Amino acid sequence: MTDKAQVTITHHAQGQGGKYVAKVAGEDHQGYLEWEPKTGLPRENVASSVRVATHTVVPDAIGGRGIAAQLVERLVADARKQEFKIDPRCSYVAAKFDKNPDWADLRA
């Protein structure tokens, strides 16, 4: 597994949502986790403070190093700091939530 110090994760606004991008030192490939705001019809009163994790992608060339887990951990850390909830629609993110019961308070 790659040392976390060799992976830099940045957040980029993308439309109304965003993307966490993982760059690995010495590699051309990048992993990413995309999210979008949870929305609904006005009468549904869907909180805008919910981010839907839609996709987590790590190319094979940089796979097997814990990069996807680091992307989810960054999303969770931001949720704690910025006080938003996460709707884990991405199967990988949902599995990480299931394995980390201490994140239950962040699940939308």
TIMI-2910 file (N, C-alpha, C, CB; in pm, 1 decimal, decimal comma, always signed):
<rs>
+----------+----------+----------+----------+----------+----------+----------+----------+----------+----------+----------+----------+------+
!      n_x !      n_y !      n_z !     ca_x !     ca_y !     ca_z !      c_x !      c_y !      c_z !     cb_x !     cb_y !     cb_z ! resn !
+----------+----------+----------+----------+----------+----------+----------+----------+----------+----------+----------+----------+------+
!    +84,3 !   -118,2 !     +0,0 !     +0,0 !     +0,0 !     +0,0 !    +88,3 !   +123,9 !     +0,0 !    -95,6 !     +0,2 !   +121,6 !  Met !
!    +49,8 !   +224,3 !    -78,1 !   +124,9 !   +347,8 !    -87,1 !   +113,6 !   +427,4 !    +42,2 !    +76,4 !   +431,0 !   -205,1 !  Thr !
!   +223,8 !   +484,8 !    +84,7 !   +224,1 !   +573,1 !   +200,1 !   +134,5 !   +692,7 !   +169,5 !   +369,0 !   +618,7 !   +235,9 !  Asp !
!    +49,0 !   +729,9 !   +264,2 !    -45,2 !   +840,1 !   +241,7 !    +26,7 !   +970,4 !   +206,7 !   -132,0 !   +860,8 !   +365,6 !  Lys !
!   +150,8 !   +987,8 !   +251,4 !   +223,8 !  +1110,2 !   +222,2 !   +251,9 !  +1123,6 !    +73,0 !   +354,3 !  +1113,8 !   +300,5 !  Ala !
!   +247,6 !  +1015,1 !     -1,4 !   +274,4 !  +1018,7 !   -144,2 !   +149,1 !  +1047,8 !   -226,3 !   +334,9 !   +888,0 !   -188,2 !  Gln !
!    +34,6 !  +1059,0 !   -163,3 !    -91,2 !  +1086,1 !   -231,7 !   -140,7 !  +1223,9 !   -188,5 !   -197,7 !   +975,6 !   -200,6 !  Val !
!   -171,3 !  +1307,2 !   -287,6 !   -226,3 !  +1439,4 !   -261,6 !   -370,2 !  +1439,9 !   -309,9 !   -142,5 !  +1551,4 !   -331,3 !  Thr !
!   -461,4 !  +1474,8 !   -221,5 !   -603,3 !  +1480,1 !   -257,7 !   -649,3 !  +1624,6 !   -254,1 !   -689,7 !  +1392,3 !   -162,1 !  Ile !
!   -708,1 !  +1666,6 !   -365,1 !   -760,5 !  +1802,0 !   -375,7 !   -908,2 !  +1795,7 !   -410,9 !   -682,2 !  +1883,9 !   -481,3 !  Thr !
!   -980,3 !  +1901,8 !   -376,1 !  -1122,5 !  +1909,5 !   -407,8 !  -1142,4 !  +2016,8 !   -513,3 !  -1207,7 !  +1939,5 !   -280,7 !  His !
!  -1225,1 !  +1985,9 !   -612,8 !  -1252,2 !  +2078,3 !   -722,5 !  -1402,5 !  +2092,8 !   -739,0 !  -1186,7 !  +2029,6 !   -854,5 !  His !
!  -1450,0 !  +2217,8 !   -741,7 !  -1591,2 !  +2242,9 !   -770,3 !  -1616,0 !  +2203,0 !   -915,2 !  -1630,0 !  +2393,9 !   -744,7 !  Ala !
!  -1731,2 !  +2141,6 !   -938,3 !  -1764,6 !  +2093,0 !  -1071,9 !  -1915,0 !  +2107,6 !  -1089,7 !  -1718,6 !  +1943,9 !  -1092,6 !  Gln !
!  -1958,1 !  +2210,6 !  -1162,4 !  -2100,7 !  +2238,2 !  -1172,0 !  -2152,2 !  +2273,4 !  -1033,4 !  -2178,1 !  +2116,7 !  -1231,4 !  Gly !
!  -2261,0 !  +2209,6 !   -991,8 !  -2311,9 !  +2231,7 !   -856,2 !  -2251,6 !  +2131,7 !   -758,5 !  -2465,0 !  +2221,8 !   -853,9 !  Gln !
!  -2176,4 !  +2036,4 !   -809,6 !  -2115,5 !  +1934,7 !   -724,8 !  -1965,6 !  +1953,6 !   -715,3 !  -2147,0 !  +1796,0 !   -777,4 !  Gly !
!  -1897,3 !  +1839,7 !   -709,6 !  -1753,3 !  +1847,1 !   -698,0 !  -1687,1 !  +1714,5 !   -723,0 !  -1715,1 !  +1897,7 !   -563,8 !  Gly !
!  -1554,6 !  +1718,9 !   -717,6 !  -1474,1 !  +1600,9 !   -743,9 !  -1350,5 !  +1607,8 !   -655,2 !  -1435,4 !  +1590,6 !   -895,1 !  Lys !
!  -1324,8 !  +1498,3 !   -584,7 !  -1199,9 !  +1482,7 !   -510,8 !  -1104,6 !  +1408,5 !   -603,2 !  -1220,7 !  +1405,7 !   -373,6 !  Tyr !
!   -985,0 !  +1462,8 !   -621,1 !   -887,3 !  +1404,7 !   -712,5 !   -764,5 !  +1363,1 !   -633,7 !   -849,3 !  +1504,4 !   -824,9 !  Val !
!   -721,3 !  +1238,9 !   -655,1 !   -602,2 !  +1185,2 !   -588,7 !   -488,2 !  +1176,2 !   -689,9 !   -631,4 !  +1045,1 !   -525,7 !  Ala !
!   -381,0 !  +1246,1 !   -659,7 !   -260,4 !  +1240,5 !   -742,7 !   -154,6 !  +1165,9 !   -663,7 !   -210,4 !  +1384,2 !   -783,6 !  Lys !
!    -94,1 !  +1067,2 !   -728,4 !     +9,8 !   +987,1 !   -664,9 !   +144,7 !  +1035,5 !   -716,4 !    -10,4 !   +834,3 !   -693,2 !  Val !
!   +236,6 !  +1061,1 !   -625,6 !   +369,2 !  +1108,4 !   -663,3 !   +432,7 !  +1012,4 !   -764,1 !   +459,2 !  +1123,3 !   -538,6 !  Ala !
!   +482,4 !  +1066,2 !   -873,7 !   +552,1 !   +986,3 !   -974,2 !   +461,2 !   +912,4 !  -1071,1 !   +639,1 !   +888,4 !   -906,5 !  Gly !
!   +331,4 !   +934,4 !  -1064,1 !   +235,5 !   +865,5 !  -1152,1 !   +159,3 !   +966,0 !  -1237,2 !   +136,4 !   +780,4 !  -1069,2 !  Glu !
!   +123,9 !   +925,5 !  -1358,6 !    +44,0 !  +1010,3 !  -1446,7 !   -105,9 !   +992,8 !  -1422,7 !    +76,7 !   +979,8 !  -1592,0 !  Asp !
!   -146,5 !   +875,4 !  -1374,9 !   -288,1 !   +846,1 !  -1354,3 !   -338,6 !   +909,0 !  -1224,5 !   -311,5 !   +694,3 !  -1352,2 !  His !
!   -469,6 !   +937,0 !  -1221,6 !   -533,0 !   +994,6 !  -1103,9 !   -659,1 !   +917,5 !  -1070,1 !   -565,0 !  +1143,0 !  -1126,1 !  Gln !
!   -690,4 !   +912,2 !   -942,1 !   -817,6 !   +855,9 !   -897,5 !   -909,6 !   +971,3 !   -862,7 !   -798,8 !   +759,7 !   -775,4 !  Gly !
!  -1039,3 !   +943,0 !   -856,0 !  -1131,3 !  +1049,6 !   -819,6 !  -1258,8 !   +995,1 !   -756,5 !  -1165,3 !  +1132,8 !   -941,3 !  Tyr !
!  -1324,4 !  +1082,0 !   -680,7 !  -1455,0 !  +1055,9 !   -620,6 !  -1541,9 !  +1175,2 !   -656,8 !  -1445,8 !  +1034,7 !   -462,9 !  Leu !
!  -1654,0 !  +1149,1 !   -724,4 !  -1744,3 !  +1256,2 !   -764,4 !  -1865,4 !  +1260,9 !   -671,7 !  -1789,0 !  +1237,6 !   -910,3 !  Glu !
!  -1916,0 !  +1381,8 !   -649,8 !  -2037,0 !  +1400,2 !   -570,1 !  -2123,4 !  +1508,4 !   -634,3 !  -2001,8 !  +1437,4 !   -423,1 !  Trp !
!  -2250,1 !  +1504,1 !   -601,3 !  -2344,6 !  +1606,2 !   -645,7 !  -2437,0 !  +1638,7 !   -529,8 !  -2425,6 !  +1558,7 !   -770,7 !  Glu !
!  -2495,5 !  +1757,8 !   -531,1 !  -2586,6 !  +1791,5 !   -421,4 !  -2714,6 !  +1709,7 !   -432,2 !  -2619,4 !  +1942,4 !   -421,9 !  Pro !
!  -2769,9 !  +1672,7 !   -318,0 !  -2897,5 !  +1601,6 !   -318,7 !  -3007,1 !  +1703,9 !   -338,6 !  -2919,4 !  +1520,1 !   -186,8 !  Lys !
!  -3087,4 !  +1681,1 !   -439,8 !  -3194,8 !  +1774,6 !   -470,5 !  -3325,2 !  +1698,6 !   -484,7 !  -3164,0 !  +1854,2 !   -598,8 !  Thr !
!  -3431,8 !  +1771,2 !   -482,6 !  -3563,4 !  +1712,3 !   -499,8 !  -3661,4 !  +1821,0 !   -536,0 !  -3608,5 !  +1637,9 !   -372,9 !  Gly !
!  -3782,7 !  +1785,2 !   -549,6 !  -3885,2 !  +1884,3 !   -576,7 !  -3896,9 !  +1976,7 !   -455,6 !  -4021,5 !  +1816,4 !   -609,1 !  Leu !
!  -3928,3 !  +2102,9 !   -475,5 !  -3936,5 !  +2195,8 !   -361,3 !  -4024,6 !  +2145,5 !   -247,6 !  -3988,5 !  +2328,9 !   -408,0 !  Pro !
!  -4131,3 !  +2075,6 !   -280,1 !  -4220,5 !  +2029,4 !   -173,5 !  -4159,4 !  +1914,7 !    -90,7 !  -4353,0 !  +1984,3 !   -233,8 !  Arg !
!  -4049,8 !  +1856,6 !   -140,2 !  -3986,6 !  +1745,8 !    -68,1 !  -3893,8 !  +1794,3 !    +43,6 !  -3908,3 !  +1658,7 !   -165,5 !  Glu !
!  -3861,8 !  +1922,8 !    +43,5 !  -3774,2 !  +1979,8 !   +146,4 !  -3644,5 !  +1901,2 !   +164,5 !  -3847,5 !  +1986,1 !   +278,1 !  Asn !
!  -3579,5 !  +1871,1 !    +53,5 !  -3451,7 !  +1799,6 !    +60,1 !  -3344,0 !  +1897,7 !   +103,1 !  -3415,7 !  +1733,7 !    -77,4 !  Val !
!  -3270,7 !  +1861,0 !   +203,5 !  -3165,6 !  +1948,9 !   +254,4 !  -3054,0 !  +1964,0 !   +152,5 !  -3109,6 !  +1895,1 !   +386,4 !  Ala !
!  -3010,2 !  +2088,2 !   +132,3 !  -2899,4 !  +2111,8 !    +40,3 !  -2766,8 !  +2075,2 !   +105,1 !  -2897,4 !  +2257,9 !     -5,3 !  Ser !
!  -2770,0 !  +2039,8 !   +231,5 !  -2647,2 !  +2003,9 !   +302,4 !  -2619,9 !  +1853,9 !   +294,6 !  -2655,8 !  +2047,7 !   +448,4 !  Ser !
!  -2671,0 !  +1790,2 !   +188,7 !  -2643,9 !  +1648,0 !   +166,1 !  -2571,2 !  +1633,9 !    +33,7 !  -2775,7 !  +1563,5 !   +166,7 !  Val !
!  -2457,2 !  +1566,5 !    +37,6 !  -2380,2 !  +1539,9 !    -83,8 !  -2395,9 !  +1392,7 !   -119,8 !  -2229,4 !  +1577,3 !    -64,9 !  Arg !
!  -2430,5 !  +1367,7 !   -243,9 !  -2447,8 !  +1231,4 !   -293,4 !  -2316,0 !  +1187,5 !   -356,5 !  -2566,3 !  +1222,3 !   -396,6 !  Val !
!  -2252,1 !  +1086,9 !   -297,2 !  -2129,1 !  +1030,5 !   -354,0 !  -2171,4 !   +937,8 !   -467,5 !  -2043,1 !   +953,3 !   -244,5 !  Ala !
!  -2137,7 !   +975,7 !   -590,8 !  -2188,5 !   +903,4 !   -707,6 !  -2091,0 !   +804,7 !   -769,3 !  -2229,0 !  +1000,4 !   -811,0 !  Thr !
!  -1963,2 !   +837,9 !   -773,7 !  -1864,9 !   +750,9 !   -839,3 !  -1730,3 !   +762,5 !   -770,3 !  -1851,4 !   +786,1 !   -988,8 !  His !
!  -1664,2 !   +648,8 !   -755,7 !  -1525,0 !   +647,0 !   -711,6 !  -1450,0 !   +563,6 !   -814,6 !  -1508,9 !   +588,4 !   -564,0 !  Thr !
!  -1347,2 !   +622,7 !   -873,4 !  -1272,3 !   +555,4 !   -979,6 !  -1123,2 !   +565,5 !   -950,9 !  -1305,5 !   +616,4 !  -1118,4 !  Val !
!  -1056,6 !   +450,6 !   -953,8 !   -911,7 !   +446,9 !   -943,1 !   -862,1 !   +357,1 !  -1056,6 !   -864,2 !   +394,5 !   -800,9 !  Val !
!   -785,5 !   +412,8 !  -1150,3 !   -734,7 !   +332,1 !  -1261,4 !   -647,7 !   +215,8 !  -1213,1 !   -654,9 !   +419,7 !  -1357,2 !  Pro !
!   -649,5 !   +107,8 !  -1287,9 !   -569,3 !    -10,4 !  -1253,0 !   -422,2 !    +23,9 !  -1230,4 !   -580,7 !   -115,6 !  -1362,8 !  Asp !
!   -370,5 !   +119,5 !  -1307,4 !   -228,5 !   +154,6 !  -1298,4 !   -187,6 !   +203,0 !  -1159,6 !   -195,9 !   +261,0 !  -1400,1 !  Ala !
!   -282,9 !   +256,2 !  -1083,4 !   -251,0 !   +302,8 !   -947,2 !   -337,2 !   +232,3 !   -842,5 !   -270,5 !   +455,3 !   -936,8 !  Ile !
!   -403,5 !   +126,4 !   -882,6 !   -490,9 !    +52,3 !   -792,4 !   -415,0 !    -28,2 !   -688,4 !   -579,2 !    -39,1 !   -871,1 !  Gly !
!   -489,0 !    -75,3 !   -589,3 !   -431,3 !   -160,4 !   -485,8 !   -344,2 !    -88,5 !   -385,6 !   -352,4 !   -266,5 !   -548,7 !  Gly !
!   -355,5 !    +41,9 !   -379,0 !   -270,9 !   +120,8 !   -288,5 !   -350,9 !   +196,8 !   -183,3 !   -188,0 !   +218,6 !   -368,1 !  Arg !
!   -480,0 !   +169,3 !   -175,0 !   -562,3 !   +236,5 !    -75,7 !   -606,4 !   +375,9 !   -114,9 !   -489,1 !   +243,6 !    +51,5 !  Gly !
!   -595,6 !   +408,0 !   -242,9 !   -629,3 !   +543,0 !   -288,9 !   -779,0 !   +570,0 !   -277,3 !   -583,8 !   +562,7 !   -433,8 !  Ile !
!   -861,7 !   +474,2 !   -316,1 !  -1007,0 !   +493,0 !   -305,8 !  -1046,7 !   +518,5 !   -159,7 !  -1082,7 !   +368,5 !   -361,7 !  Ala !
!   -987,4 !   +444,4 !    -68,4 !  -1017,2 !   +463,7 !    +74,1 !   -977,8 !   +603,5 !   +119,3 !   -944,4 !   +358,6 !   +159,2 !  Ala !
!   -865,1 !   +652,8 !    +71,7 !   -821,3 !   +787,7 !   +108,5 !   -916,6 !   +893,8 !    +53,9 !   -679,1 !   +813,4 !    +57,0 !  Gln !
!   -970,7 !   +871,5 !    -65,0 !  -1067,9 !   +964,5 !   -121,9 !  -1192,5 !   +971,3 !    -33,9 !  -1105,8 !   +922,5 !   -265,3 !  Leu !
!  -1240,6 !   +855,7 !    +10,1 !  -1359,7 !   +852,5 !    +95,7 !  -1328,7 !   +916,6 !   +230,8 !  -1409,5 !   +706,9 !   +115,3 !  Val !
!  -1212,5 !   +888,8 !   +284,7 !  -1173,5 !   +948,5 !   +412,7 !  -1169,4 !  +1100,7 !   +403,9 !  -1037,2 !   +894,9 !   +456,9 !  Glu !
!  -1125,0 !  +1152,7 !   +290,8 !  -1122,4 !  +1299,3 !   +271,8 !  -1265,2 !  +1354,7 !   +266,5 !  -1045,4 !  +1336,7 !   +141,0 !  Arg !
!  -1354,7 !  +1286,5 !   +195,6 !  -1494,7 !  +1327,9 !   +190,7 !  -1553,7 !  +1329,9 !   +331,5 !  -1576,4 !  +1233,7 !    +99,2 !  Leu !
!  -1527,8 !  +1226,2 !   +408,1 !  -1578,8 !  +1216,8 !   +545,5 !  -1519,8 !  +1328,2 !   +632,6 !  -1545,7 !  +1078,1 !   +606,2 !  Val !
!  -1390,5 !  +1354,0 !   +618,8 !  -1327,7 !  +1461,7 !   +696,8 !  -1390,3 !  +1597,1 !   +663,8 !  -1175,9 !  +1466,1 !   +670,2 !  Ala !
!  -1415,9 !  +1620,0 !   +534,0 !  -1479,8 !  +1745,5 !   +494,4 !  -1623,1 !  +1753,4 !   +548,2 !  -1479,7 !  +1759,6 !   +341,0 !  Asp !
!  -1692,8 !  +1640,8 !   +549,6 !  -1829,8 !  +1638,4 !   +603,0 !  -1829,8 !  +1678,7 !   +750,2 !  -1893,0 !  +1497,7 !   +585,9 !  Ala !
!  -1732,9 !  +1631,2 !   +824,0 !  -1723,7 !  +1667,0 !   +966,3 !  -1693,6 !  +1815,7 !   +982,6 !  -1614,8 !  +1582,7 !  +1036,7 !  Arg !
!  -1599,2 !  +1867,1 !   +904,0 !  -1559,1 !  +2007,2 !   +914,4 !  -1667,4 !  +2102,6 !   +865,6 !  -1432,2 !  +2030,3 !   +836,1 !  Lys !
!  -1730,4 !  +2067,7 !   +753,2 !  -1824,8 !  +2158,3 !   +688,5 !  -1970,9 !  +2127,3 !   +724,7 !  -1807,0 !  +2151,6 !   +538,2 !  Gln !
!  -1989,5 !  +2025,2 !   +805,9 !  -2121,0 !  +1988,0 !   +857,6 !  -2224,2 !  +1956,3 !   +749,5 !  -2172,9 !  +2097,8 !   +943,4 !  Glu !
!  -2187,0 !  +1863,6 !   +660,6 !  -2284,1 !  +1811,7 !   +564,4 !  -2295,6 !  +1661,1 !   +582,0 !  -2243,4 !  +1847,3 !   +418,6 !  Phe !
!  -2401,7 !  +1604,6 !   +529,0 !  -2424,7 !  +1460,1 !   +534,1 !  -2387,5 !  +1400,4 !   +398,5 !  -2573,8 !  +1427,4 !   +570,8 !  Lys !
!  -2368,4 !  +1269,1 !   +397,3 !  -2329,5 !  +1198,1 !   +275,5 !  -2432,2 !  +1090,5 !   +244,3 !  -2188,4 !  +1136,0 !   +290,1 !  Ile !
!  -2478,5 !  +1090,5 !   +121,5 !  -2565,8 !   +984,9 !    +69,7 !  -2476,0 !   +897,7 !    -17,8 !  -2691,5 !  +1043,8 !    -12,1 !  Asp !
!  -2431,8 !   +782,3 !    +33,1 !  -2335,1 !   +699,6 !    -39,0 !  -2398,9 !   +612,1 !   -147,6 !  -2261,1 !   +611,9 !    +58,8 !  Pro !
!  -2426,6 !   +669,6 !   -262,9 !  -2485,0 !   +592,6 !   -373,2 !  -2380,4 !   +509,4 !   -445,5 !  -2553,9 !   +685,6 !   -472,0 !  Arg !
!  -2256,5 !   +551,8 !   -440,9 !  -2146,1 !   +473,2 !   -497,2 !  -2129,8 !   +349,6 !   -409,0 !  -2011,3 !   +557,6 !   -504,8 !  Cys !
!  -2124,0 !   +233,0 !   -469,5 !  -2116,0 !   +109,0 !   -392,2 !  -1990,0 !   +102,9 !   -304,9 !  -2119,3 !    -10,9 !   -486,3 !  Ser !
!  -1880,3 !   +157,3 !   -352,4 !  -1757,3 !   +155,7 !   -273,3 !  -1773,6 !   +243,5 !   -149,0 !  -1636,9 !   +203,9 !   -358,3 !  Tyr !
!  -1828,5 !   +362,1 !   -166,6 !  -1848,4 !   +452,7 !    -53,3 !  -1946,5 !   +390,8 !    +46,5 !  -1900,2 !   +590,9 !   -101,9 !  Val !
!  -2052,1 !   +328,4 !     -3,5 !  -2149,2 !   +261,3 !    +84,8 !  -2081,5 !   +150,9 !   +165,3 !  -2266,3 !   +202,5 !     +2,4 !  Ala !
!  -1995,5 !    +73,1 !   +101,1 !  -1924,1 !    -34,9 !   +170,8 !  -1832,2 !    +21,4 !   +279,2 !  -1842,0 !   -119,0 !    +70,4 !  Ala !
!  -1765,8 !   +134,4 !   +251,3 !  -1679,3 !   +196,3 !   +351,9 !  -1762,0 !   +246,0 !   +471,5 !  -1599,4 !   +313,4 !   +289,6 !  Lys !
!  -1881,0 !   +300,0 !   +445,0 !  -1968,8 !   +342,1 !   +554,0 !  -2009,5 !   +221,7 !   +637,8 !  -2093,6 !   +414,1 !   +498,9 !  Phe !
!  -2040,7 !   +110,7 !   +572,7 !  -2080,5 !    -10,2 !   +645,2 !  -1968,1 !    -61,3 !   +734,7 !  -2122,5 !   -119,5 !   +546,9 !  Asp !
!  -1842,5 !    -42,8 !   +692,1 !  -1727,1 !    -90,8 !   +769,0 !  -1681,4 !     +8,2 !   +875,7 !  -1612,2 !   -120,3 !   +675,8 !  Lys !
!  -1739,1 !   +128,2 !   +874,9 !  -1699,3 !   +231,6 !   +970,5 !  -1822,6 !   +285,1 !  +1043,8 !  -1624,5 !   +347,2 !   +898,5 !  Asn !
!  -1870,7 !   +212,7 !  +1144,2 !  -1991,3 !   +254,4 !  +1215,0 !  -1978,5 !   +391,9 !  +1280,9 !  -2026,0 !   +152,3 !  +1319,2 !  Pro !
!  -1856,5 !   +439,1 !  +1305,1 !  -1838,9 !   +571,3 !  +1363,8 !  -1870,3 !   +683,7 !  +1264,9 !  -1697,3 !   +586,1 !  +1414,9 !  Asp !
!  -1899,0 !   +649,4 !  +1140,8 !  -1942,2 !   +747,7 !  +1040,6 !  -2093,9 !   +755,7 !  +1030,6 !  -1883,8 !   +713,2 !   +904,3 !  Trp !
!  -2166,1 !   +674,6 !  +1105,2 !  -2312,5 !   +664,9 !  +1092,7 !  -2381,3 !   +800,8 !  +1104,6 !  -2367,7 !   +570,6 !  +1199,0 !  Ala !
!  -2328,2 !   +889,0 !  +1186,5 !  -2390,4 !  +1020,6 !  +1204,9 !  -2381,6 !  +1107,8 !  +1080,0 !  -2325,5 !  +1092,5 !  +1321,2 !  Asp !
!  -2296,5 !  +1069,4 !   +984,6 !  -2279,3 !  +1146,3 !   +861,1 !  -2361,2 !  +1091,9 !   +745,6 !  -2134,3 !  +1148,9 !   +822,0 !  Leu !
!  -2420,4 !   +974,0 !   +764,5 !  -2495,4 !   +911,6 !   +655,3 !  -2633,4 !   +974,6 !   +643,5 !  -2507,8 !   +759,5 !   +677,5 !  Arg !
!  -2666,8 !  +1015,4 !   +521,7 !  -2797,4 !  +1077,9 !   +497,2 !  -2900,8 !   +970,0 !   +467,8 !  -2789,5 !  +1179,6 !   +379,5 !  Ala !
+----------+----------+----------+----------+----------+----------+----------+----------+----------+----------+----------+----------+------+
</rs>
